[in-house]
Each structure stands twice: as C-alpha cells, then as structure tokens.
C-alpha cells in the first residue's frame, strides 16, 4: 500500500514528498522491530541501496526514487530487497517501453509521461518499484 501511494504521487506530481519518505521510515523501523526483519536487518536493507546515490549524482535517478528504495530496504531487509531489485529493474524497463510508445502519440508536451529535465529525461520510477515489489512478494507467496 505504501509503494502504491508513492507511485501515485510520483506519476501525478513527479515527486515523492520527504514527509511521505519519513513516514515510511518510521513505519518500516517500527514494523521491523515488532515482526521482523529486526532493526539490523532493516538497516542492512537501507545500506544496500546507498550505492544508488551514484545514479542520483549522475542524474540518472531522482532523489525521491533512491529514498523510496531505502524505505523498501527498511521494510523488507537486505535479502528480500536484493530479490526485489531484479523485478524492479524488469518493471522499470517495461514501464519505460510502454511510456515511450504512449509518448509517441501524445502531442502536448505537458502531458508526456517522460519529460525533459534540462538535458536529461525524467521518468517516474515509483510505479516500477511498486510493481517489482508486488511481483516479488506474490512470487514468494506462491513458492
């Protein structure tokens, strides 16, 4: 549910507010203490995402996207997040392909799904994070 709301905000407003990220961290750390993966497991999940800050520095990823992945690391812990990253990557590639095809037919530049930001192009990543996490969690439930 948390990633669904983040995906909606990222699609509609092109940003994930820091207040939503902070709320996610508080819920994730509380949940990790009560039902698992434990506080150390949550912190390992957060630190697993830290290398993605390089992508933010290169403007290949937004800060909100990196922070959202850190919250997912806090929720899931390092092993589960590592499993989710492949699903998130596949969903991001599929989302980019779908958004690109849709953008070909949209004439109004303000309505485009992938927008120019300086010399780079920006695509909301939170929907791919949502889809990747859901697919991974469902596949774990099935197995």
Protein Blocks (a to p, Z undefined) as FASTA:
>chain_A
ZZmmmmmmmmmnopacfklmmmmmmmmmmmmmmnogbjklmmmmmmmmmmmmmmmmnopa
cfklmmmmmmmmmmnommlmmmmmmmmmmmmmmmmmmmmmmmmmpmblklpmbdcehjbc
cddfklmmmmmmmmmmmmmmmZZ
